Amino acid sequence: MSRRVITQSEIIDAEQKERRDGTILYNETEQKRVSQQSADDTASKIIKYIPAEITAAYVAAEASVKSVTSPELEWIIFGILLLFTPFYIWRVATATISERDANMQLKVVGAGAAATPIVKEVVPWKQILIGIGAFILWVFALSGPFAATWPDLYHPEYGSVALILYTVLIPIIMK
C-alpha cells in the first residue's frame, strides 16, 4: 500500500483528461492508470495522513532519554523529528506520473534523440502539511516538551481532544 492519499478529484481530473485529449495519466509508482485507482476511504486517509513512523520514533527517543528530565532535550528531539517529517512524507508519498497515449506508449516532448518522455513527480504538499500538523498534535497529546516547559498550563485532555478532532475532521475536509 502506498502512503500517498488518493482523492476522488484526482481520479476525476485524470478521467476528464483522457476524454478530452486522449492522454492517459499513468502512476508509475503504483503501476496503474490514475483513472483506474480507487479513492481512499476515510479510514485509509487517517492512516496515511498520520506520520506513524515519525511519531513512533518520537516515542522511542523520549523513552530512551526519560531518565534525563530536561525540557531542552525534549525540545531538541521534537524539533529534529519535526524538521524530518516533511522530508519523510515527501519520500514515501510522492508519485511518479507519466503521460501515455491510447496504446500506453509514453508521450514525449521533442523528436529524435532529443525526445524526452513526459514524466513528473507529484509531491503531495497538502499531505505533507497535514502530516506536520498531525505530528505536532500527537506530541502535544503525549505531553512531550509542552508539559515539561509549561507544567502549570499543560492539560493532557486538551491534547487528546485536539488530536481526536484533527484525526477525524482532516480526512473529511480534504475530500
N, C-alpha and C positions, 0 to 999 in steps of 0.2 A: 504494500500500500504506500503510495506517495504521501508525503506530508503536505502537499500543495492542496489548498482548498479549491474545489471546482464549483463554480457558481452556475446557476441556470442562465444568467445573462451572457456568460462566456460561451455557452453552448449555442444559444440563440444567435449571437453575433456570428459564430462560425457557420451556422446553417444559412444565415442570410447571405454571407459572402459566397458560399457555394452556389446558391440560387442566382445571385446577382452576376457574378463573373466566372463561375466555374472553378474558382480557386478553392482547393481543399487545404484546410489548416490541419497539419499533422503533428501530433505531440510525439516527438522523437523519444522523450523520456519514458512515456507510458506505452509507446508503440501502438497508437491508435489515433483515428481521426478525432479531432476535438469535438465535432458534431455528434460523435457516437459515444462520447464519455457520459457518465452518469453524474448528475449534480449531487454534491454531498448533502446528506440529510443533517438535521440539527446535531445529532449525536456525533457524527463524523466531524462536523465543523468544530465542535467543542474540543474534541481530541486533537485536531490539527492546529487549532489556534493557540492552545496552551503549550509553551515550550517545556514539556515534561522533563526532558533530559537536562535542561539548564536548571530547572527547579530541583531536580534530584541531585545535581552537582552542588547546588547551594546547601541543601540539607546535609549532604555528606561532608562538605567543607566546614559547616557550622558544628557538626558533631565532632569532627576531628580537633577543633580548637576550643571546645566547650570549657575545658579547664582554665583557659586563659580568658578571663572575663574582661575583655577590652572592647569598648564600643568602636574604637578606631579600627581594630582588626575586623570587626563585623562589617563596618562600612567599606573597608578595602575589599573584602570578599564579595559583598553585594555589588560594589562598583565594577570590579573586574568582570563578573558574570553579566552584569547589565550591559557593559560595553561589548561583550562577546555575543550576546543574544541576537542582535540583528544579523551578524555575520553567519551565525549558525542557521538561523531561519532562511537566510538567503541561500545558503549552500544546500539545505535539504528540500526547499520548496520551489526553487527556480526551475522552470520547464524550458526545454528547447523546442521551439515550434518552427516547422518548415512550411513553405507553401508548395503545393503539388498540383499537377494538372489532373484531369479526369482519369488518366492512365496511371496515376500515382507516381509519375516522374517528377523529380524536383524541378521547380521553376527556377530559372536563372536570370541574372541581370548581365547584359553584355553578350558577346558572341565569341566563339572560338576559344582560344587559350585564355582569354580574359573573362570568360563566363564564370560568374560566381553564383552559387546557389543562394536562394532567399531563405535564410535561416536566422532566427533571432532568439535571444534569451529573454524570457518573460519573467521579470522579477516581481514577486508578489508584495508590493510596497504596503498595501493595506494589511496584509497578513503579518508583515514584519512589525508594523506599528502596534497592531493588536497584541502580538506576542510579547512585545516590550511591556505594554500595559499589564498583561496577564502576569508576567514575571514579577513586576513591582507589587501587584496586589497579593500574589502568593507569598512573597517575602513579608509584606505587611501583615498578612493573616497569620503567618508563622511567628510573628513578633520581630524577628530579625534585629537589625540595628535600631529600629524605631523605638522598641521597648527599652533597649539599653541606653539610648540617648535621652529619651523623654519618658521616664517611668511614670511620672505623675499624669501625663497627658494620654499615654497609650492605653487603649481599651481593646482587648482582643475581639470582643463581639463586633466592633466596627469593621475590623478587617474581615471577619467571617461574612458579615452581611454584604460588604462591598464585593468580595470575591464571588459570592453566590450570584449577586445581581449581574456582575460583569460576565461571568461564565454563561449565564442563561440568556442575557439580552444581546450580547455581541453577535452570535450566530443568527439571531432573528433579524437584527438591524442590518446586517451585512448580506442580505439576500442577493 
